[in-house]
Amino acid sequence: MDDVLQKIMDGNKNRSAQWFLLCFLISLFSLAVFIRFEYLKHTDVETPIRGDAYQYYAYGYNLRHFGIFSQNTDLAKPTPDSFRVPGYPLLIATLIFFMGDTNFYPLILYLQSILSSLLVILTFFLGLKLLPRWGAMIASICVTFSPHLISIQSYVLSETLFAFVLLLSTMYFYQAVRNQKIVDHVIAALMFGVAYLINETVLLLPPFLVATIFLIYRKKLGSEYCQSRLKQFIAFLLVFFLIPFCWLYRNSQLPDNAPKGSRRAISTLSHGAYPGFVYKDPKYKNYPYLEDPRQPEFSQSLNNFSSVLLERFKQRPLRYFSWYIIEKPYYLWSWDNLQSHKGIVAPKGSGDVYFYPVKSSLYMTSKLADLSRQIMKYLHPIILLLALSSIPVMFINSRHWEIDKFFLNTPIFLLATGIYYTIIYTIFAPWPRYSVPLRPQLFICAVWSAAYIGKQIWLRVERLNEVRNAKRG
């Protein structure tokens, strides 16, 4: 991060410009905190401790009072399980220790507000590595006003903490690739390990990032370069996998009947296997598993899931092909959350930026706040298209750039992270809530693509003008 601060302070000889950048960042962070605090103040979540939130609370409660990682609250001494990973429950347990079983609730929401606001700073710093200053400013402004990032911090859900740790991990990985030091790779690996303990889908992300490096430049990597970098990446992966290994070893000692994360994974696979989120009756849209008589069989084991899915795929191959290739990625990155609603009188499935039902929110009581929500909603498809366009832009130009310049001046690892999670949630269930932690990555990729395309257009216009002037002369 020192190089970023140096860029702010020394990159421009105009001292007023230097102070402007610092004042901008401080002001934007303060504005982000203010908006998020105001959102908590004016938002009333209907039954906030429900569903996943209730499970997280149960784990935190049992960790605090029994020292046992378990979601079971019916027993005097619950039995351990591995249905979820321990990162977010550990945070809840810590806050319960200091604040009590009920007073922890407002504290965790305000803590998440701070973490959500810190995303603004992380986005700005990472943006300065990859974008012109104005680009870093735009990306951080988008994070500041992102309604999804603002809304998600008002729930007892792991997405805010995960968004912060994942972006911080990626920053350290950029730093490691830049400095080519073992110690930086170890720090990045540990950060990704923490991210795994918050969301186990991180498991294959570090090797995916390493594979991205060698895949793009597989023909240009000389043996000397490979040998020097290979040691660093091996250290990075070994340190990272040590953390999942310890967690998985702990889980292997549990009784066979204990709830396991693998069972939750299969259940999620089955929930995401209904085209259009409908089984038969449209009234169960977004909840198709509630009417499917084969759901218990469908989600019981991987073999059962594969058997039922193959049987249904043979009946409607084109429908399932369209569902998995086109529609599921679309749903994942869509604006509306599918399993909530805007208020207690609205139908389910029109969730907008809300993840559990709300009776009221800042976007319902403040016209100015709602205006910012509407602006971001109108910009959402443009942002998605720009971020998507960064894929061909990067790969077309990767062959023309030197390897170090390419990996240090493009958001390739942010793009790879987005692709990775699109694949993961296309396989599983593409609930839009799962893409919310990736909003900072999305904004940076979109701004980078817009800046690059705009620069190329400008260069071509200048060349045309030079040719015209030459002919006239």
C-alpha positions as CSV (number, residue, x, y, z in Angstrom):
1,M,0.0,0.0,0.0
2,D,3.0,2.2,0.4
3,D,3.4,2.6,-3.4
4,V,-0.2,3.8,-3.6
5,L,0.3,6.4,-0.9
6,Q,3.5,7.5,-2.7
7,K,1.4,7.8,-5.9
8,I,-1.0,10.1,-4.1
9,M,1.6,12.3,-2.5
10,D,4.4,12.3,-5.0
11,G,2.8,11.4,-8.3
12,N,1.7,15.0,-8.9
13,K,4.0,18.0,-8.3
14,N,0.9,20.2,-7.8
15,R,0.4,20.1,-4.0
16,S,-3.2,21.3,-4.3
17,A,-4.0,18.2,-6.4
18,Q,-2.3,16.0,-3.8
19,W,-4.4,17.4,-1.0
20,F,-7.5,17.2,-3.2
21,L,-7.1,13.4,-3.5
22,L,-6.6,12.9,0.2
23,C,-9.5,15.2,1.1
24,F,-11.6,13.3,-1.5
25,L,-10.9,10.0,0.0
26,I,-11.5,11.1,3.6
27,S,-14.8,12.9,2.6
28,L,-16.0,9.9,0.6
29,F,-15.3,7.5,3.5
30,S,-17.1,9.8,5.9
31,L,-20.0,10.0,3.5
32,A,-20.1,6.2,3.2
33,V,-20.2,5.9,7.0
34,F,-23.0,8.5,7.2
35,I,-25.1,6.8,4.6
36,R,-24.8,3.4,6.1
37,F,-25.5,4.6,9.6
38,E,-28.5,6.5,8.4
39,Y,-29.7,3.4,6.6
40,L,-29.5,1.4,9.8
41,K,-31.3,4.1,11.6
42,H,-34.3,4.2,9.2
43,T,-34.5,0.5,8.2
44,D,-36.8,-1.9,10.0
45,V,-36.1,-5.5,9.0
46,E,-39.0,-7.9,9.4
47,T,-37.8,-10.8,11.7
48,P,-34.1,-10.1,11.2
49,I,-32.8,-13.3,12.9
50,R,-34.2,-15.8,10.4
51,G,-32.9,-18.4,7.9
52,D,-29.2,-18.2,7.4
53,A,-29.0,-15.4,10.0
54,Y,-30.5,-17.6,12.6
55,Q,-27.9,-20.3,11.9
56,Y,-25.1,-17.9,12.2
57,Y,-26.5,-16.6,15.5
58,A,-26.9,-20.2,16.8
59,Y,-23.3,-21.0,16.0
60,G,-22.1,-17.8,17.7
61,Y,-24.3,-18.5,20.7
62,N,-23.0,-22.0,21.2
63,L,-19.4,-20.9,20.7
64,R,-19.8,-18.3,23.4
65,H,-21.7,-20.4,25.9
66,F,-20.5,-24.0,25.3
67,G,-17.3,-23.6,23.2
68,I,-18.9,-25.9,20.6
69,F,-19.3,-25.1,16.9
70,S,-22.9,-26.2,16.4
71,Q,-26.1,-24.8,15.0
72,N,-28.3,-26.8,17.5
73,T,-30.0,-24.7,20.1
74,D,-32.4,-27.3,21.3
75,L,-30.0,-29.1,23.6
76,A,-28.4,-28.1,26.9
77,K,-25.0,-29.0,25.3
78,P,-25.2,-29.1,21.5
79,T,-23.3,-31.5,19.4
80,P,-20.6,-30.2,17.0
81,D,-21.2,-30.0,13.3
82,S,-19.6,-28.6,10.1
83,F,-22.7,-27.3,8.3
84,R,-21.0,-23.9,8.0
85,V,-17.5,-22.5,8.3
86,P,-16.5,-20.7,11.5
87,G,-15.4,-17.2,10.4
88,Y,-18.6,-15.2,10.7
89,P,-19.9,-17.2,13.8
90,L,-16.6,-16.4,15.6
91,L,-17.3,-12.7,15.1
92,I,-20.8,-13.1,16.5
93,A,-19.4,-15.1,19.4
94,T,-16.9,-12.4,20.2
95,L,-19.6,-9.7,20.2
96,I,-21.9,-11.8,22.3
97,F,-19.0,-12.2,24.8
98,F,-18.7,-8.4,25.2
99,M,-22.3,-7.3,24.7
100,G,-24.6,-10.2,25.6
101,D,-27.0,-12.4,23.7
102,T,-29.2,-9.7,22.4
103,N,-27.2,-6.5,22.7
104,F,-24.7,-7.9,20.2
105,Y,-27.2,-7.3,17.4
106,P,-26.9,-3.5,16.9
107,L,-23.1,-3.7,17.4
108,I,-22.6,-6.2,14.6
109,L,-24.7,-4.1,12.3
110,Y,-22.6,-0.9,13.0
111,L,-19.4,-2.9,12.7
112,Q,-20.6,-4.1,9.3
113,S,-21.3,-0.5,8.4
114,I,-17.7,0.3,9.1
115,L,-16.4,-2.6,7.1
116,S,-18.7,-1.7,4.2
117,S,-17.4,1.9,4.3
118,L,-13.8,0.6,4.4
119,L,-14.5,-1.0,1.1
120,V,-14.5,2.5,-0.3
121,I,-10.9,3.0,0.8
122,L,-9.8,-0.5,-0.4
123,T,-11.4,0.1,-3.8
124,F,-9.7,3.5,-4.1
125,F,-6.3,2.1,-3.2
126,L,-6.7,-0.9,-5.5
127,G,-8.0,1.4,-8.2
128,L,-4.9,3.6,-8.0
129,K,-2.9,0.5,-8.9
130,L,-4.9,-0.3,-12.0
131,L,-6.7,2.9,-13.1
132,P,-6.0,6.6,-13.6
133,R,-6.9,8.7,-10.6
134,W,-10.3,9.7,-11.9
135,G,-11.0,6.0,-12.5
136,A,-10.2,5.1,-8.9
137,M,-12.4,8.0,-7.8
138,I,-15.4,6.8,-9.9
139,A,-15.0,3.2,-8.7
140,S,-14.9,4.2,-5.1
141,I,-18.0,6.5,-5.6
142,C,-19.9,3.5,-7.0
143,V,-19.0,1.5,-3.9
144,T,-20.1,4.4,-1.7
145,F,-23.6,4.5,-3.2
146,S,-24.1,0.8,-4.1
147,P,-27.5,0.0,-2.7
148,H,-26.7,-3.7,-2.4
149,L,-23.6,-3.1,-0.3
150,I,-25.6,-0.6,1.8
151,S,-28.5,-3.0,2.3
152,I,-26.6,-6.2,3.0
153,Q,-24.8,-4.6,6.0
154,S,-28.2,-4.4,7.8
155,Y,-28.5,-8.2,8.0
156,V,-26.7,-10.7,10.2
157,L,-25.2,-12.3,7.1
158,S,-21.6,-12.9,6.2
159,E,-21.5,-11.1,2.9
160,T,-20.2,-7.8,4.2
161,L,-17.3,-9.3,6.1
162,F,-16.6,-11.6,3.2
163,A,-16.6,-8.7,0.7
164,F,-14.0,-6.8,2.9
165,V,-11.7,-9.8,3.4
166,L,-11.9,-11.0,-0.2
167,L,-11.0,-7.5,-1.6
168,L,-8.2,-7.2,0.9
169,S,-6.9,-10.6,0.0
170,T,-6.9,-9.7,-3.7
171,M,-5.0,-6.5,-2.9
172,Y,-2.3,-8.5,-1.1
173,F,-2.1,-10.9,-4.1
174,Y,-1.5,-8.0,-6.4
175,Q,1.2,-6.8,-4.1
176,A,2.7,-10.3,-4.0
177,V,2.8,-10.5,-7.9
178,R,4.2,-7.0,-8.0
179,N,7.0,-7.4,-5.5
180,Q,7.7,-11.1,-6.2
181,K,8.6,-11.8,-2.5
182,I,7.8,-15.0,-0.7
183,V,6.7,-13.1,2.4
184,D,4.0,-11.2,0.4
185,H,2.8,-14.4,-1.1
186,V,2.5,-15.9,2.4
187,I,0.5,-12.9,3.7
188,A,-1.8,-13.1,0.7
189,A,-2.3,-16.8,1.3
190,L,-3.2,-16.2,4.9
191,M,-5.7,-13.6,3.9
192,F,-7.3,-16.0,1.4
193,G,-7.4,-18.5,4.2
194,V,-9.3,-16.2,6.4
195,A,-11.7,-15.6,3.5
196,Y,-12.2,-19.3,3.2
197,L,-13.2,-19.5,6.8
198,I,-15.9,-17.0,6.1
199,N,-17.1,-18.5,2.8
200,E,-15.8,-21.9,1.8
201,T,-16.3,-21.2,-1.9
202,V,-12.9,-19.6,-1.8
203,L,-11.3,-23.1,-1.7
204,L,-10.3,-23.2,-5.4
205,L,-9.9,-19.4,-6.0
206,P,-6.2,-19.2,-5.2
207,P,-5.2,-22.0,-7.6
208,F,-7.6,-20.5,-10.1
209,L,-5.7,-17.1,-9.9
210,V,-2.3,-18.9,-10.2
211,A,-3.6,-20.9,-13.2
212,T,-4.8,-17.6,-14.8
213,I,-1.2,-16.3,-14.8
214,F,0.3,-19.3,-16.4
215,L,-2.6,-19.9,-18.8
216,I,-2.5,-16.4,-20.4
217,Y,1.3,-16.5,-20.9
218,R,1.8,-20.2,-21.3
219,K,3.7,-19.6,-24.5
220,K,5.7,-16.6,-23.4
221,L,6.9,-17.9,-20.0
222,G,10.6,-18.7,-20.2
223,S,12.0,-21.4,-18.0
224,E,13.9,-19.0,-15.8
225,Y,10.8,-17.0,-15.1
226,C,8.8,-20.1,-14.4
227,Q,11.4,-21.4,-11.9
228,S,11.6,-18.1,-10.0
229,R,7.8,-17.6,-9.8
230,L,6.9,-21.3,-9.3
231,K,8.5,-21.4,-5.9
232,Q,6.6,-18.3,-4.8
233,F,3.2,-19.7,-6.1
234,I,3.9,-23.1,-4.5
235,A,4.5,-21.3,-1.1
236,F,1.4,-19.3,-1.7
237,L,-0.8,-22.4,-2.3
238,L,0.8,-24.5,0.4
239,V,0.2,-21.9,3.1
240,F,-3.4,-21.3,1.9
241,F,-4.4,-24.9,1.7
242,L,-3.0,-25.4,5.3
243,I,-6.1,-23.6,6.6
244,P,-8.8,-25.5,4.8
245,F,-6.9,-28.7,5.6
246,C,-7.0,-28.0,9.3
247,W,-10.7,-27.2,9.1
248,L,-11.5,-30.4,7.1
249,Y,-9.4,-32.5,9.4
250,R,-11.5,-31.2,12.3
251,N,-14.6,-32.1,10.4
252,S,-13.4,-35.6,9.7
253,Q,-13.4,-36.3,13.4
254,L,-17.1,-35.6,13.8
255,P,-19.8,-38.3,14.0
256,D,-21.2,-39.5,10.6
257,N,-24.7,-38.1,11.5
258,A,-23.5,-34.6,12.2
259,P,-24.7,-31.9,9.7
260,K,-22.0,-31.4,7.2
261,G,-21.2,-28.7,4.7
262,S,-21.2,-31.2,1.9
263,R,-24.9,-31.8,2.6
264,R,-25.6,-28.1,2.3
265,A,-23.6,-28.0,-0.9
266,I,-25.8,-30.8,-2.4
267,S,-28.9,-29.1,-1.2
268,T,-27.8,-25.8,-2.9
269,L,-27.0,-27.8,-6.1
270,S,-30.6,-29.1,-6.1
271,H,-32.1,-25.7,-5.3
272,G,-30.4,-24.2,-8.4
273,A,-31.4,-27.0,-10.7
274,Y,-35.0,-25.8,-11.5
275,P,-35.1,-23.8,-14.8
276,G,-36.5,-20.4,-14.1
277,F,-36.7,-21.3,-10.4
278,V,-40.0,-23.0,-11.2
279,Y,-40.8,-26.7,-10.8
280,K,-44.5,-26.7,-12.0
281,D,-46.7,-24.2,-10.2
282,P,-45.6,-20.6,-10.9
283,K,-46.9,-19.5,-7.4
284,Y,-43.8,-21.3,-6.0
285,K,-41.4,-19.4,-8.2
286,N,-38.0,-18.9,-6.5
287,Y,-39.1,-21.6,-4.0
288,P,-39.5,-24.6,-6.4
289,Y,-38.1,-27.1,-3.9
290,L,-41.1,-26.6,-1.7
291,E,-43.4,-28.4,-4.2
292,D,-41.1,-30.9,-5.7
293,P,-42.0,-34.4,-4.2
294,R,-38.5,-35.7,-5.1
295,Q,-36.6,-32.9,-3.4
296,P,-35.7,-35.1,-0.4
297,E,-34.2,-37.6,-2.8
298,F,-32.8,-34.8,-5.0
299,S,-30.7,-33.3,-2.2
300,Q,-29.8,-36.5,-0.3
301,S,-26.5,-37.3,-2.1
302,L,-24.5,-36.4,-5.1
303,N,-25.4,-39.6,-6.8
304,N,-29.1,-39.0,-6.3
305,F,-28.7,-35.4,-7.5
306,S,-26.9,-36.5,-10.6
307,S,-29.4,-39.2,-11.4
308,V,-32.5,-37.0,-11.0
309,L,-30.9,-34.1,-12.9
310,L,-29.8,-36.3,-15.8
311,E,-33.3,-37.8,-16.0
312,R,-34.9,-34.3,-16.2
313,F,-32.3,-33.0,-18.6
314,K,-33.1,-35.8,-21.0
315,Q,-36.7,-34.7,-20.9
316,R,-36.0,-31.1,-21.7
317,P,-32.4,-30.8,-22.9
318,L,-32.7,-27.3,-24.5
319,R,-34.4,-25.8,-21.5
320,Y,-31.7,-27.1,-19.1
321,F,-28.9,-26.1,-21.5
322,S,-30.3,-22.5,-21.7
323,W,-30.8,-22.5,-17.9
324,Y,-27.2,-23.4,-17.0
325,I,-25.4,-21.6,-19.8
326,I,-27.4,-18.3,-20.1
327,E,-30.0,-17.8,-17.4
328,K,-28.2,-18.7,-14.3
329,P,-25.3,-16.3,-14.9
330,Y,-27.9,-13.6,-15.7
331,Y,-29.8,-14.2,-12.5
332,L,-26.6,-14.2,-10.4
333,W,-25.7,-10.7,-11.6
334,S,-29.2,-9.3,-11.8
335,W,-30.4,-6.4,-9.8
336,D,-33.4,-7.8,-7.9
337,N,-33.0,-10.2,-5.1
338,L,-35.4,-13.0,-5.8
339,Q,-36.3,-14.4,-2.4
340,S,-37.4,-11.2,-0.6
341,H,-39.7,-8.3,-1.1
342,K,-39.7,-4.6,-0.7
343,G,-42.2,-4.4,2.1
344,I,-44.7,-6.6,4.0
345,V,-47.4,-5.9,1.4
346,A,-45.3,-6.6,-1.7
347,P,-45.3,-10.0,-3.4
348,K,-42.2,-12.2,-3.0
349,G,-39.7,-12.1,-5.8
350,S,-39.7,-8.3,-6.1
351,G,-36.9,-7.9,-3.6
352,D,-35.0,-5.0,-5.3
353,V,-31.9,-4.6,-3.0
354,Y,-33.4,-6.3,0.1
355,F,-32.4,-9.7,1.2
356,Y,-34.9,-10.3,4.0
357,P,-38.2,-8.4,4.0
358,V,-38.2,-4.9,5.4
359,K,-41.1,-2.9,6.8
360,S,-39.3,0.4,6.0
361,S,-35.9,1.5,4.9
362,L,-33.9,4.7,4.1
363,Y,-34.8,4.2,0.4
364,M,-38.5,4.3,1.3
365,T,-38.3,7.4,3.6
366,S,-35.7,9.6,1.8
367,K,-36.3,10.8,-1.7
368,L,-32.6,11.7,-2.1
369,A,-31.5,8.2,-1.0
370,D,-34.0,6.6,-3.3
371,L,-32.8,8.8,-6.2
372,S,-29.3,7.4,-5.7
373,R,-30.8,3.9,-5.7
374,Q,-32.6,4.6,-9.0
375,I,-29.4,6.1,-10.6
376,M,-27.4,3.0,-9.6
377,K,-30.2,0.7,-10.9
378,Y,-30.2,2.5,-14.3
379,L,-26.4,2.2,-14.4
380,H,-26.4,-1.4,-13.4
381,P,-26.8,-3.0,-17.0
382,I,-24.2,-0.5,-18.3
383,I,-21.7,-1.4,-15.6
384,L,-22.3,-5.1,-16.3
385,L,-21.7,-4.7,-20.0
386,L,-18.6,-2.7,-19.5
387,A,-17.2,-5.3,-17.0
388,L,-18.1,-8.0,-19.5
389,S,-16.3,-6.2,-22.3
390,S,-13.1,-6.2,-20.2
391,I,-12.8,-10.0,-21.0
392,P,-12.2,-9.6,-24.8
393,V,-10.3,-6.4,-24.2
394,M,-7.8,-8.0,-21.9
395,F,-7.3,-11.2,-23.9
396,I,-7.0,-9.4,-27.2
397,N,-4.3,-7.1,-25.8
398,S,-2.5,-9.6,-23.5
399,R,-0.4,-10.8,-26.4
400,H,0.9,-7.3,-27.1
401,W,1.9,-6.4,-23.5
402,E,4.9,-7.4,-21.4
403,I,3.9,-9.9,-18.7
404,D,4.7,-7.7,-15.7
405,K,2.9,-4.7,-17.3
406,F,-0.2,-6.8,-18.1
407,F,-0.6,-8.3,-14.6
408,L,0.2,-5.0,-12.8
409,N,-1.9,-2.7,-14.9
410,T,-5.1,-4.6,-15.6
411,P,-7.8,-5.9,-13.3
412,I,-7.1,-9.5,-14.5
413,F,-7.3,-11.0,-11.0
414,L,-10.5,-9.1,-10.2
415,L,-11.9,-10.4,-13.5
416,A,-10.7,-13.9,-12.8
417,T,-12.5,-13.7,-9.4
418,G,-15.7,-12.7,-11.1
419,I,-15.4,-15.5,-13.6
420,Y,-14.6,-18.0,-10.9
421,Y,-17.7,-17.1,-8.9
422,T,-19.9,-17.0,-11.9
423,I,-18.9,-20.6,-12.7
424,I,-19.3,-21.7,-9.0
425,Y,-22.8,-20.2,-8.6
426,T,-23.9,-21.3,-12.0
427,I,-23.2,-24.8,-10.9
428,F,-24.9,-24.2,-7.6
429,A,-27.7,-21.7,-6.9
430,P,-27.4,-18.3,-8.6
431,W,-29.1,-16.2,-5.9
432,P,-28.2,-12.5,-6.7
433,R,-27.2,-12.1,-3.0
434,Y,-24.1,-14.1,-3.7
435,S,-22.7,-11.6,-6.2
436,V,-23.0,-8.7,-3.8
437,P,-19.5,-9.1,-2.2
438,L,-18.1,-8.8,-5.7
439,R,-19.5,-5.3,-6.4
440,P,-16.1,-3.5,-5.8
441,Q,-14.4,-5.9,-8.3
442,L,-17.3,-5.3,-10.8
443,F,-17.0,-1.5,-10.6
444,I,-13.2,-1.5,-11.1
445,C,-13.4,-3.8,-14.1
446,A,-16.2,-1.7,-15.6
447,V,-14.2,1.6,-15.1
448,W,-11.0,0.0,-16.4
449,S,-12.8,-1.2,-19.6
450,A,-14.5,2.2,-20.1
451,A,-11.2,4.0,-19.7
452,Y,-9.3,1.6,-22.0
453,I,-12.0,1.7,-24.7
454,G,-12.3,5.5,-24.4
455,K,-8.5,5.9,-24.7
456,Q,-8.4,3.7,-27.9
457,I,-11.2,5.7,-29.5
458,W,-9.5,9.0,-28.6
459,L,-6.2,7.8,-30.1
460,R,-7.9,6.7,-33.3
461,V,-9.7,10.1,-33.6
462,E,-6.4,11.9,-33.1
463,R,-4.8,9.7,-35.8
464,L,-7.6,10.5,-38.2
465,N,-7.2,14.2,-37.5
466,E,-3.5,14.0,-38.1
467,V,-4.1,12.2,-41.4
468,R,-6.6,14.9,-42.5
469,N,-4.3,17.7,-41.5
470,A,-1.4,16.1,-43.4
471,K,-3.5,15.8,-46.5
472,R,-4.6,19.4,-46.2
473,G,-1.0,20.5,-45.7
